[in-house]
Each structure stands twice: as C-alpha cells, then as structure tokens.
Amino acid sequence: MDKSEWVGTRDYRGILADSRYFAHDMRSLDNDNQVWEVKGDLYNVTGDIELNWEMEGLENDTHLIVEGQAYNMNELSNITVSSLDGITVVVGDLTSYYAPSEFALSAAYPNPFNPSTSMDIDLNESGHVSVMVYNVLGQMVSTLVNGHMDAGYHSIKWNAENMPSGMYLVKVHAGENVQTQKIMLLK
C-alpha cells in the first residue's frame, strides 16, 4: 500500500508508520492455487476505494475476485470497490479454484418429462466421465457423455424425442464416483 499521509502516524496498536509503503507476506494454504483474502479496516474513508497494482515479472494467471466477479490482474492495473469485504486474489487456475469440493448429480428436471430433461453434474476433479441412459431391461439407449471433462459445474441435457414413453435410468461414472437415477418419459 502506498499512503504517504500515513507516515508519522500510529495505528490502533501504537505502531509508528515510518514508511509510506506497507506489506505483509502471508503464504497461501491452498495446495492447487495461491489464494489470499484481502482484508482491511477503513477509518475516516467515505465513498469508493481505488485498488492499484503492478504485475511486472508475474506470468501466472492472477485474478482479483470481488464479490464473486473475477478480474484478470494481468490485464487491469486498478479497480474501484465500495468496500474491502469479499475480495480474494487467486494466482493459478481459476477453474480449479471454483471447482466443487465433492462429486454430485442433481435430480433431473423436469421429471417426468416430455421430450427433454436436464441434470447437473458437479465434478470435483477432471477426468473421464460417462453418462449413459438405460431402459428398464438394462439396454443402453443413449450415450450423453463419454470422454474427458474438466472439474467444475456441468449441465447435461437428454432429448428423448425418438424414445417411447417409460422409465429410464441415467448412470453417471466419474472417476470412482458412480450414481444412478430414475427418470420418466411421458408422451
């Protein structure tokens, strides 16, 4: 931080500011990325706050996340915020930072359906994923996904326009995770 008007003043702990530059080095606890929460208390400050930075020599993807919105710090050099709450700096893969912490398959919606339905898959790690649809006789009738998918949130849609009415099973394999759910096509 560069605040020349702070030189010669003391903070609430009585520490004298003898330089206009302030820094505190804190290592990230995130194993995949370097992640820091930006925090600060504002005293006698009204209105918006402008944050400035220089990214010389840093080639990694670096993002400033303000209340859920990501800003590429390699492309911008400043941003104006209304408070210091909800600010995070992420150095590394933003996709893996936002990845869910565990695997999940949502209930299909709508269900019963005609002629299409959707379900969400939360992948906590990248890898091979297969999503197959079976009829009640155990015969595979449709392959929705069969390949590599990145960690993150995905929506899968099945259009059963050419299928007869009836009960179907959707089976998802993602790494060691396997989940099945029943869906009903009503025409």
N, C-alpha and C positions, 0 to 999 in steps of 0.2 A: 504494500500500500504506500502511496506517495502522498503524504499530507504535511506540507511544510508548516501549517498553522499549529500542528501538534507539538512541534519542538519546544521544549521548555515547560511543558505541562506534565501533570502526573495523572495516571489512570486511577481507577477506583481502588486499586491495591496499593497505590502510593509509588508505583514505578515511574521514574522520570523518563520521558521521551527525549533522547539526546540525538535522534536522527529522524529525518522525515520518512525514512523507509522502514517498514515493519514486515517481518516474515516469521513464520513458524513452520518448521518442517515436520510433517507427520506422515508416516508411511501408511499406505492403503492396506486394509485387511482382506480385500477381495483377491482371490487367487487368480482369476481369469483376466481381470482388468485392474487398473489403478483407479480407485473411486474415492472421492473426498466430498464430504458435505461442507458447504460454505456456510459459516455461521458468524453472526456478529450482532452486537447490540448497538442500536442507534441512539445517540444522545443529542438533543437540540438539532435534529435534522428534520426538515419538512420537505415534502414533495418527493420526486423521484430521485433515484441514485444511479449514477453512471459508473459501470464497471469497465475498466480498461485493462488490456493485457498485450504482451508481445510474445510471439510464438517462434522466435528465431531459434533454429537448431533443433526443433522438435518435429520429427517427421511422422510420429504416430498419430492415428486418428484421435482427436481430442474434442470433446463436446461439453458444452455447458448446458445443463438441464435446469430450466426454470419452470417450476410448477408443471412438470410433465412435458414441456416443449423443449426439444433438443436444438441447440445452435452449434454449428461447426466453428470451433475456435480458431481453426487454421484459415478459415475464410473471412471471419469477422475479427475486429480488434477491439470492439466495445459493444455494450448493450446497456439499455436503461431499464431498471427494475423499480418496482414500487416498494419492495421490502427485501430483506435478506433471508426470508423464510423460504424453504423449499428449493434451495439451489444446490446442485451437485455438479462436480466435474468428473467426467469419465474419460480416462485415457485407455484406448483399446477398442475392442469390438463392441459397438453399441448394441448389436443384435443379441449377443450373448448376455449383455448386461440386462436387457429387457426380457430374456428368456424366462419361462415359468420355472418354478422350483421343483415341480413334480409333474409327471405324466397325468393327463386327464382326457376323458372323452365325454363330451356333453350329450345330453339326451337329444335325439333327433327332433327337429322342429320343422314343419308340423308333423305330428304323429298321432293318429292316422293322417295320411297324405294322399294327394292326387294332383299332378303326377310326379311332383318332385319334393324332396326333403333335404335338409341340411343338418350337419353336425359339426361341432368344433373340436379340434384336437389340440391339446397343449403339449408340446414336446419340450422336455427339459434338456434334451441333448440331441444333436444332429445324428443322423444315421438312416439306415434302410427302414422304410415304412411300407406296409401293405395294408390296404383297406379293401376287403372283399365282401360281396353280398352273396348270401346263400339262400336257397329256398328251403322249405321245411323238410324236404327229402335229403338235404345235405349237399345238393348240387350247387356249384358256384355258378351264379348267373351274371355277375358283373364284377369287373375289377375297377375300383375307383382310383386307387393309388398303388403303385408298385415300383418304388425307387427311393432315391435319397431325398430326404427333407431336412432342412435346417431347423435347429432349435427355434422355438417361438410358437406363435399362435396361428393356427391354420383353420380354414373353413372348407369342408368337403360337401359337395352337393351331388345328389343322385337323382337323375331324371329317369323315372321308371315308366315313361310313356308307352313303351312297347311291351311291358310286362303285364301278366294277368293279375287281377286282384288277389290279395292273400297276405300271409305272414311271411316276413323275410328276416334274416339275421345278418347284421353287419358285424364283421370281425376285423379288429384292428390289431396288427402286430407292429410294435415299435421297440426295437432292441429286445429287452427282456420283458417288456410290458405287452400283455395280451388282454383285450377287453372285447366283449360281445354285447350287442343289444338287439332287442326285437323291434321291428318296425312293421306297420300295417299299411298296405296299399289298398285304398277303397276307390273303385271307379264307379 
